[in-house]
Amino acid sequence: MTDLNRFLYPRSRYQGKVKPESLVFNANLQAFSQRVSYICCLETGGKLSPTESFQHLRSLWHQLQQSYQQLGIDQLSHHRDAES
């Protein structure tokens, strides 16, 4: 990863239980967070209208929800709760 990419797309270490689906969702969540930040900055700077910003944010949210559901994260947490 280049220095510019590290600057533009910072990543934090994952601190939870290491499972493939959790790692993938964490990466998706970090990408979501970074994109939300960019959209907020573009809207604040007048480059995007509030309506455009909302549409972009809504689309990103739906993508994140879809990722969550496809990875079965919710099912895994319910399964763990039932075992406890």
Backbone atoms as SQL, in Angstrom:
CREATE TABLE atoms (id INTEGER PRIMARY KEY, chain TEXT, resi INTEGER, resn TEXT, atom TEXT, x REAL, y REAL, z REAL);
INSERT INTO atoms VALUES
  (1, 'A', 1, 'MET', 'N', 0.851, -1.172, 0.000),
  (2, 'A', 1, 'MET', 'CA', 0.000, 0.000, 0.000),
  (3, 'A', 1, 'MET', 'C', 0.899, 1.238, 0.000),
  (4, 'A', 2, 'THR', 'N', 0.606, 2.185, -0.873),
  (5, 'A', 2, 'THR', 'CA', 1.420, 3.389, -0.942),
  (6, 'A', 2, 'THR', 'C', 1.079, 4.331, 0.200),
  (7, 'A', 3, 'ASP', 'N', 1.962, 5.295, 0.415),
  (8, 'A', 3, 'ASP', 'CA', 1.713, 6.273, 1.480),
  (9, 'A', 3, 'ASP', 'C', 0.429, 7.057, 1.226),
  (10, 'A', 4, 'LEU', 'N', 0.155, 7.379, -0.039),
  (11, 'A', 4, 'LEU', 'CA', -1.064, 8.116, -0.365),
  (12, 'A', 4, 'LEU', 'C', -2.292, 7.281, -0.025),
  (13, 'A', 5, 'ASN', 'N', -2.261, 6.005, -0.368),
  (14, 'A', 5, 'ASN', 'CA', -3.388, 5.128, -0.029),
  (15, 'A', 5, 'ASN', 'C', -3.556, 4.993, 1.472),
  (16, 'A', 6, 'ARG', 'N', -2.456, 4.904, 2.192),
  (17, 'A', 6, 'ARG', 'CA', -2.548, 4.824, 3.662),
  (18, 'A', 6, 'ARG', 'C', -3.172, 6.088, 4.238),
  (19, 'A', 7, 'PHE', 'N', -2.839, 7.224, 3.623),
  (20, 'A', 7, 'PHE', 'CA', -3.392, 8.491, 4.081),
  (21, 'A', 7, 'PHE', 'C', -4.885, 8.600, 3.743),
  (22, 'A', 8, 'LEU', 'N', -5.243, 8.249, 2.506),
  (23, 'A', 8, 'LEU', 'CA', -6.622, 8.386, 2.052),
  (24, 'A', 8, 'LEU', 'C', -7.552, 7.312, 2.604),
  (25, 'A', 9, 'TYR', 'N', -7.014, 6.122, 2.826),
  (26, 'A', 9, 'TYR', 'CA', -7.829, 4.998, 3.276),
  (27, 'A', 9, 'TYR', 'C', -7.228, 4.352, 4.518),
  (28, 'A', 10, 'PRO', 'N', -7.246, 5.065, 5.641),
  (29, 'A', 10, 'PRO', 'CA', -6.651, 4.498, 6.860),
  (30, 'A', 10, 'PRO', 'C', -7.435, 3.279, 7.330),
  (31, 'A', 11, 'ARG', 'N', -6.740, 2.334, 7.893),
  (32, 'A', 11, 'ARG', 'CA', -7.359, 1.118, 8.422),
  (33, 'A', 11, 'ARG', 'C', -6.932, 0.939, 9.867),
  (34, 'A', 12, 'SER', 'N', -7.861, 0.453, 10.659),
  (35, 'A', 12, 'SER', 'CA', -7.561, 0.131, 12.050),
  (36, 'A', 12, 'SER', 'C', -7.521, -1.376, 12.202),
  (37, 'A', 13, 'ARG', 'N', -6.766, -1.841, 13.176),
  (38, 'A', 13, 'ARG', 'CA', -6.707, -3.276, 13.435),
  (39, 'A', 13, 'ARG', 'C', -8.032, -3.756, 13.991),
  (40, 'A', 14, 'TYR', 'N', -8.378, -4.980, 13.635),
  (41, 'A', 14, 'TYR', 'CA', -9.597, -5.601, 14.142),
  (42, 'A', 14, 'TYR', 'C', -9.309, -6.169, 15.517),
  (43, 'A', 15, 'GLN', 'N', -10.167, -5.870, 16.496),
  (44, 'A', 15, 'GLN', 'CA', -9.932, -6.287, 17.875),
  (45, 'A', 15, 'GLN', 'C', -10.870, -7.388, 18.355),
  (46, 'A', 16, 'GLY', 'N', -11.861, -7.781, 17.526),
  (47, 'A', 16, 'GLY', 'CA', -12.832, -8.793, 17.942),
  (48, 'A', 16, 'GLY', 'C', -12.324, -10.209, 17.711),
  (49, 'A', 17, 'LYS', 'N', -13.253, -11.160, 17.861),
  (50, 'A', 17, 'LYS', 'CA', -12.913, -12.557, 17.586),
  (51, 'A', 17, 'LYS', 'C', -12.634, -12.697, 16.096),
  (52, 'A', 18, 'VAL', 'N', -11.548, -13.376, 15.781),
  (53, 'A', 18, 'VAL', 'CA', -11.127, -13.489, 14.391),
  (54, 'A', 18, 'VAL', 'C', -11.909, -14.597, 13.697),
  (55, 'A', 19, 'LYS', 'N', -12.813, -14.178, 12.833),
  (56, 'A', 19, 'LYS', 'CA', -13.582, -15.066, 11.972),
  (57, 'A', 19, 'LYS', 'C', -13.601, -14.418, 10.608),
  (58, 'A', 20, 'PRO', 'N', -13.558, -15.191, 9.537),
  (59, 'A', 20, 'PRO', 'CA', -13.510, -14.596, 8.201),
  (60, 'A', 20, 'PRO', 'C', -14.634, -13.592, 7.942),
  (61, 'A', 21, 'GLU', 'N', -15.860, -13.951, 8.320),
  (62, 'A', 21, 'GLU', 'CA', -16.980, -13.053, 8.041),
  (63, 'A', 21, 'GLU', 'C', -16.889, -11.769, 8.875),
  (64, 'A', 22, 'SER', 'N', -16.348, -11.866, 10.076),
  (65, 'A', 22, 'SER', 'CA', -16.182, -10.671, 10.909),
  (66, 'A', 22, 'SER', 'C', -15.111, -9.752, 10.341),
  (67, 'A', 23, 'LEU', 'N', -14.045, -10.335, 9.830),
  (68, 'A', 23, 'LEU', 'CA', -12.983, -9.528, 9.228),
  (69, 'A', 23, 'LEU', 'C', -13.469, -8.820, 7.966),
  (70, 'A', 24, 'VAL', 'N', -14.237, -9.533, 7.151),
  (71, 'A', 24, 'VAL', 'CA', -14.781, -8.933, 5.930),
  (72, 'A', 24, 'VAL', 'C', -15.736, -7.805, 6.282),
  (73, 'A', 25, 'PHE', 'N', -16.623, -8.045, 7.243),
  (74, 'A', 25, 'PHE', 'CA', -17.570, -6.997, 7.616),
  (75, 'A', 25, 'PHE', 'C', -16.844, -5.799, 8.210),
  (76, 'A', 26, 'ASN', 'N', -15.814, -6.039, 9.003),
  (77, 'A', 26, 'ASN', 'CA', -15.042, -4.941, 9.572),
  (78, 'A', 26, 'ASN', 'C', -14.411, -4.088, 8.472),
  (79, 'A', 27, 'ALA', 'N', -13.859, -4.742, 7.449),
  (80, 'A', 27, 'ALA', 'CA', -13.278, -4.001, 6.320),
  (81, 'A', 27, 'ALA', 'C', -14.365, -3.195, 5.607),
  (82, 'A', 28, 'ASN', 'N', -15.536, -3.797, 5.418),
  (83, 'A', 28, 'ASN', 'CA', -16.654, -3.085, 4.782),
  (84, 'A', 28, 'ASN', 'C', -17.108, -1.904, 5.629),
  (85, 'A', 29, 'LEU', 'N', -17.138, -2.086, 6.937),
  (86, 'A', 29, 'LEU', 'CA', -17.545, -1.024, 7.851),
  (87, 'A', 29, 'LEU', 'C', -16.554, 0.139, 7.825),
  (88, 'A', 30, 'GLN', 'N', -15.268, -0.181, 7.776),
  (89, 'A', 30, 'GLN', 'CA', -14.259, 0.882, 7.704),
  (90, 'A', 30, 'GLN', 'C', -14.353, 1.639, 6.380),
  (91, 'A', 31, 'ALA', 'N', -14.595, 0.919, 5.281),
  (92, 'A', 31, 'ALA', 'CA', -14.759, 1.575, 3.981),
  (93, 'A', 31, 'ALA', 'C', -16.001, 2.466, 3.992),
  (94, 'A', 32, 'PHE', 'N', -17.082, 1.972, 4.601),
  (95, 'A', 32, 'PHE', 'CA', -18.312, 2.751, 4.741),
  (96, 'A', 32, 'PHE', 'C', -18.024, 4.051, 5.494),
  (97, 'A', 33, 'SER', 'N', -17.332, 3.928, 6.600),
  (98, 'A', 33, 'SER', 'CA', -17.012, 5.089, 7.428),
  (99, 'A', 33, 'SER', 'C', -16.192, 6.123, 6.655),
  (100, 'A', 34, 'GLN', 'N', -15.225, 5.652, 5.912),
  (101, 'A', 34, 'GLN', 'CA', -14.368, 6.553, 5.136),
  (102, 'A', 34, 'GLN', 'C', -15.179, 7.270, 4.057),
  (103, 'A', 35, 'ARG', 'N', -16.049, 6.537, 3.386),
  (104, 'A', 35, 'ARG', 'CA', -16.875, 7.145, 2.333),
  (105, 'A', 35, 'ARG', 'C', -17.871, 8.142, 2.907),
  (106, 'A', 36, 'VAL', 'N', -18.428, 7.827, 4.071),
  (107, 'A', 36, 'VAL', 'CA', -19.338, 8.772, 4.729),
  (108, 'A', 36, 'VAL', 'C', -18.600, 10.071, 5.037),
  (109, 'A', 37, 'SER', 'N', -17.382, 9.948, 5.506),
  (110, 'A', 37, 'SER', 'CA', -16.577, 11.135, 5.804),
  (111, 'A', 37, 'SER', 'C', -16.351, 11.980, 4.549),
  (112, 'A', 38, 'TYR', 'N', -16.020, 11.330, 3.434),
  (113, 'A', 38, 'TYR', 'CA', -15.817, 12.068, 2.176),
  (114, 'A', 38, 'TYR', 'C', -17.086, 12.774, 1.737),
  (115, 'A', 39, 'ILE', 'N', -18.211, 12.080, 1.811),
  (116, 'A', 39, 'ILE', 'CA', -19.481, 12.678, 1.399),
  (117, 'A', 39, 'ILE', 'C', -19.815, 13.876, 2.277),
  (118, 'A', 40, 'CYS', 'N', -19.598, 13.760, 3.570),
  (119, 'A', 40, 'CYS', 'CA', -19.848, 14.878, 4.489),
  (120, 'A', 40, 'CYS', 'C', -18.973, 16.078, 4.145),
  (121, 'A', 41, 'CYS', 'N', -17.720, 15.815, 3.864),
  (122, 'A', 41, 'CYS', 'CA', -16.797, 16.900, 3.508),
  (123, 'A', 41, 'CYS', 'C', -17.202, 17.559, 2.190),
  (124, 'A', 42, 'LEU', 'N', -17.603, 16.757, 1.208),
  (125, 'A', 42, 'LEU', 'CA', -18.033, 17.315, -0.080),
  (126, 'A', 42, 'LEU', 'C', -19.304, 18.141, 0.077),
  (127, 'A', 43, 'GLU', 'N', -20.209, 17.697, 0.926),
  (128, 'A', 43, 'GLU', 'CA', -21.439, 18.459, 1.152),
  (129, 'A', 43, 'GLU', 'C', -21.137, 19.750, 1.909),
  (130, 'A', 44, 'THR', 'N', -20.277, 19.658, 2.911),
  (131, 'A', 44, 'THR', 'CA', -19.902, 20.848, 3.683),
  (132, 'A', 44, 'THR', 'C', -19.200, 21.873, 2.794),
  (133, 'A', 45, 'GLY', 'N', -18.392, 21.381, 1.860),
  (134, 'A', 45, 'GLY', 'CA', -17.665, 22.268, 0.951),
  (135, 'A', 45, 'GLY', 'C', -18.479, 22.750, -0.231),
  (136, 'A', 46, 'GLY', 'N', -19.739, 22.329, -0.313),
  (137, 'A', 46, 'GLY', 'CA', -20.603, 22.803, -1.388),
  (138, 'A', 46, 'GLY', 'C', -20.457, 22.050, -2.695),
  (139, 'A', 47, 'LYS', 'N', -19.716, 20.966, -2.699),
  (140, 'A', 47, 'LYS', 'CA', -19.522, 20.186, -3.923),
  (141, 'A', 47, 'LYS', 'C', -20.675, 19.221, -4.178),
  (142, 'A', 48, 'LEU', 'N', -21.406, 18.863, -3.137),
  (143, 'A', 48, 'LEU', 'CA', -22.598, 18.017, -3.249),
  (144, 'A', 48, 'LEU', 'C', -23.752, 18.724, -2.555),
  (145, 'A', 49, 'SER', 'N', -24.927, 18.590, -3.124),
  (146, 'A', 49, 'SER', 'CA', -26.112, 19.155, -2.472),
  (147, 'A', 49, 'SER', 'C', -26.521, 18.230, -1.326),
  (148, 'A', 50, 'PRO', 'N', -27.309, 18.745, -0.391),
  (149, 'A', 50, 'PRO', 'CA', -27.799, 17.878, 0.682),
  (150, 'A', 50, 'PRO', 'C', -28.570, 16.671, 0.139),
  (151, 'A', 51, 'THR', 'N', -29.341, 16.876, -0.913),
  (152, 'A', 51, 'THR', 'CA', -30.107, 15.777, -1.503),
  (153, 'A', 51, 'THR', 'C', -29.182, 14.728, -2.101),
  (154, 'A', 52, 'GLU', 'N', -28.165, 15.155, -2.845),
  (155, 'A', 52, 'GLU', 'CA', -27.194, 14.214, -3.417),
  (156, 'A', 52, 'GLU', 'C', -26.459, 13.462, -2.314),
  (157, 'A', 53, 'SER', 'N', -26.091, 14.192, -1.289),
  (158, 'A', 53, 'SER', 'CA', -25.381, 13.567, -0.166),
  (159, 'A', 53, 'SER', 'C', -26.246, 12.499, 0.478),
  (160, 'A', 54, 'PHE', 'N', -27.498, 12.829, 0.710),
  (161, 'A', 54, 'PHE', 'CA', -28.414, 11.873, 1.320),
  (162, 'A', 54, 'PHE', 'C', -28.558, 10.628, 0.451),
  (163, 'A', 55, 'GLN', 'N', -28.687, 10.820, -0.853),
  (164, 'A', 55, 'GLN', 'CA', -28.830, 9.687, -1.766),
  (165, 'A', 55, 'GLN', 'C', -27.593, 8.793, -1.727),
  (166, 'A', 56, 'HIS', 'N', -26.416, 9.408, -1.726),
  (167, 'A', 56, 'HIS', 'CA', -25.174, 8.625, -1.649),
  (168, 'A', 56, 'HIS', 'C', -25.088, 7.869, -0.321),
  (169, 'A', 57, 'LEU', 'N', -25.433, 8.558, 0.768),
  (170, 'A', 57, 'LEU', 'CA', -25.379, 7.915, 2.081),
  (171, 'A', 57, 'LEU', 'C', -26.380, 6.772, 2.190),
  (172, 'A', 58, 'ARG', 'N', -27.554, 6.974, 1.653),
  (173, 'A', 58, 'ARG', 'CA', -28.570, 5.913, 1.674),
  (174, 'A', 58, 'ARG', 'C', -28.081, 4.691, 0.891),
  (175, 'A', 59, 'SER', 'N', -27.484, 4.926, -0.248),
  (176, 'A', 59, 'SER', 'CA', -26.951, 3.828, -1.069),
  (177, 'A', 59, 'SER', 'C', -25.846, 3.082, -0.328),
  (178, 'A', 60, 'LEU', 'N', -24.941, 3.824, 0.281),
  (179, 'A', 60, 'LEU', 'CA', -23.867, 3.189, 1.049),
  (180, 'A', 60, 'LEU', 'C', -24.427, 2.365, 2.210),
  (181, 'A', 61, 'TRP', 'N', -25.448, 2.900, 2.879),
  (182, 'A', 61, 'TRP', 'CA', -26.050, 2.197, 4.001),
  (183, 'A', 61, 'TRP', 'C', -26.673, 0.873, 3.544),
  (184, 'A', 62, 'HIS', 'N', -27.370, 0.924, 2.413),
  (185, 'A', 62, 'HIS', 'CA', -27.987, -0.298, 1.896),
  (186, 'A', 62, 'HIS', 'C', -26.925, -1.333, 1.521),
  (187, 'A', 63, 'GLN', 'N', -25.810, -0.876, 0.965),
  (188, 'A', 63, 'GLN', 'CA', -24.715, -1.786, 0.637),
  (189, 'A', 63, 'GLN', 'C', -24.153, -2.435, 1.899),
  (190, 'A', 64, 'LEU', 'N', -24.001, -1.653, 2.956),
  (191, 'A', 64, 'LEU', 'CA', -23.480, -2.182, 4.213),
  (192, 'A', 64, 'LEU', 'C', -24.466, -3.178, 4.831),
  (193, 'A', 65, 'GLN', 'N', -25.750, -2.855, 4.798),
  (194, 'A', 65, 'GLN', 'CA', -26.767, -3.780, 5.309),
  (195, 'A', 65, 'GLN', 'C', -26.750, -5.090, 4.533),
  (196, 'A', 66, 'GLN', 'N', -26.643, -4.983, 3.220),
  (197, 'A', 66, 'GLN', 'CA', -26.613, -6.178, 2.377),
  (198, 'A', 66, 'GLN', 'C', -25.394, -7.033, 2.710),
  (199, 'A', 67, 'SER', 'N', -24.267, -6.403, 2.906),
  (200, 'A', 67, 'SER', 'CA', -23.047, -7.111, 3.278),
  (201, 'A', 67, 'SER', 'C', -23.252, -7.846, 4.602),
  (202, 'A', 68, 'TYR', 'N', -23.828, -7.168, 5.562),
  (203, 'A', 68, 'TYR', 'CA', -24.084, -7.738, 6.886),
  (204, 'A', 68, 'TYR', 'C', -24.964, -8.984, 6.780),
  (205, 'A', 69, 'GLN', 'N', -26.024, -8.855, 5.993),
  (206, 'A', 69, 'GLN', 'CA', -26.952, -9.972, 5.841),
  (207, 'A', 69, 'GLN', 'C', -26.316, -11.131, 5.069),
  (208, 'A', 70, 'GLN', 'N', -25.595, -10.828, 4.001),
  (209, 'A', 70, 'GLN', 'CA', -24.982, -11.877, 3.198),
  (210, 'A', 70, 'GLN', 'C', -23.908, -12.635, 3.971),
  (211, 'A', 71, 'LEU', 'N', -23.222, -11.938, 4.856),
  (212, 'A', 71, 'LEU', 'CA', -22.185, -12.590, 5.650),
  (213, 'A', 71, 'LEU', 'C', -22.767, -13.392, 6.809),
  (214, 'A', 72, 'GLY', 'N', -24.043, -13.210, 7.085),
  (215, 'A', 72, 'GLY', 'CA', -24.704, -13.966, 8.141),
  (216, 'A', 72, 'GLY', 'C', -24.262, -13.565, 9.532),
  (217, 'A', 73, 'ILE', 'N', -23.846, -12.336, 9.696),
  (218, 'A', 73, 'ILE', 'CA', -23.361, -11.859, 10.995),
  (219, 'A', 73, 'ILE', 'C', -24.466, -11.956, 12.043),
  (220, 'A', 74, 'ASP', 'N', -25.670, -11.538, 11.713),
  (221, 'A', 74, 'ASP', 'CA', -26.784, -11.555, 12.658),
  (222, 'A', 74, 'ASP', 'C', -27.106, -12.983, 13.083),
  (223, 'A', 75, 'GLN', 'N', -27.056, -13.907, 12.144),
  (224, 'A', 75, 'GLN', 'CA', -27.331, -15.309, 12.465),
  (225, 'A', 75, 'GLN', 'C', -26.268, -15.869, 13.399),
  (226, 'A', 76, 'LEU', 'N', -25.024, -15.462, 13.202),
  (227, 'A', 76, 'LEU', 'CA', -23.941, -15.936, 14.063),
  (228, 'A', 76, 'LEU', 'C', -24.128, -15.446, 15.498),
  (229, 'A', 77, 'SER', 'N', -24.538, -14.195, 15.675),
  (230, 'A', 77, 'SER', 'CA', -24.703, -13.662, 17.029),
  (231, 'A', 77, 'SER', 'C', -25.892, -14.326, 17.720),
  (232, 'A', 78, 'HIS', 'N', -26.967, -14.615, 16.980),
  (233, 'A', 78, 'HIS', 'CA', -28.113, -15.314, 17.577),
  (234, 'A', 78, 'HIS', 'C', -27.723, -16.736, 17.977),
  (235, 'A', 79, 'HIS', 'N', -26.900, -17.368, 17.148),
  (236, 'A', 79, 'HIS', 'CA', -26.452, -18.738, 17.437),
  (237, 'A', 79, 'HIS', 'C', -25.594, -18.753, 18.716),
  (238, 'A', 80, 'ARG', 'N', -24.717, -17.779, 18.862),
  (239, 'A', 80, 'ARG', 'CA', -23.872, -17.688, 20.059),
  (240, 'A', 80, 'ARG', 'C', -24.723, -17.429, 21.291),
  (241, 'A', 81, 'ASP', 'N', -25.743, -16.572, 21.169),
  (242, 'A', 81, 'ASP', 'CA', -26.620, -16.278, 22.312),
  (243, 'A', 81, 'ASP', 'C', -27.386, -17.521, 22.746),
  (244, 'A', 82, 'ALA', 'N', -27.803, -18.339, 21.804),
  (245, 'A', 82, 'ALA', 'CA', -28.559, -19.550, 22.115),
  (246, 'A', 82, 'ALA', 'C', -27.677, -20.570, 22.829),
  (247, 'A', 83, 'GLU', 'N', -26.373, -20.557, 22.507),
  (248, 'A', 83, 'GLU', 'CA', -25.444, -21.502, 23.139),
  (249, 'A', 83, 'GLU', 'C', -25.117, -21.105, 24.567),
  (250, 'A', 84, 'SER', 'N', -25.231, -19.835, 24.878),
  (251, 'A', 84, 'SER', 'CA', -24.875, -19.344, 26.222),
  (252, 'A', 84, 'SER', 'C', -25.865, -19.758, 27.264);
